[in-house]
Amino acid sequence: MSLVKDRLMEDQQRQQRAKDEMPEKLDDAITKINELTSDQEISRNIIEELETNISKSNSFKAKIKDHLISGVIGSIIGFVLGYVFSFIFTIW
């Protein structure tokens, strides 16, 4: 009989400890939820900023600038290579 009473007492103590630990676990869970919420807000702001940057880089004005720069660079490279090859072929 005493063995049964001891086990019942142990179970009751275990249950009481679990109840006592609940507020701490809830506080930890609330803290983690608040941290995740703030992290989610930061992520949302970063995504909005990146979407804005993508739309700006895909605009017509940005594309014209890219094509002009690549055209100038291509012209310079073409001129230099043409000069080098013409010099090489005149030596032969």
Secondary structure, DSSP 8 states (H G I E B T S, - for coil): -HHHHHHHHHHHHHHHHHHHHHHHHHHHHHHHHHHHHHHHHHHHHHHHHHHHHHHHHTSHHHHHHHHHHHHHHHHHHHHHHHHHHHHHHHH-
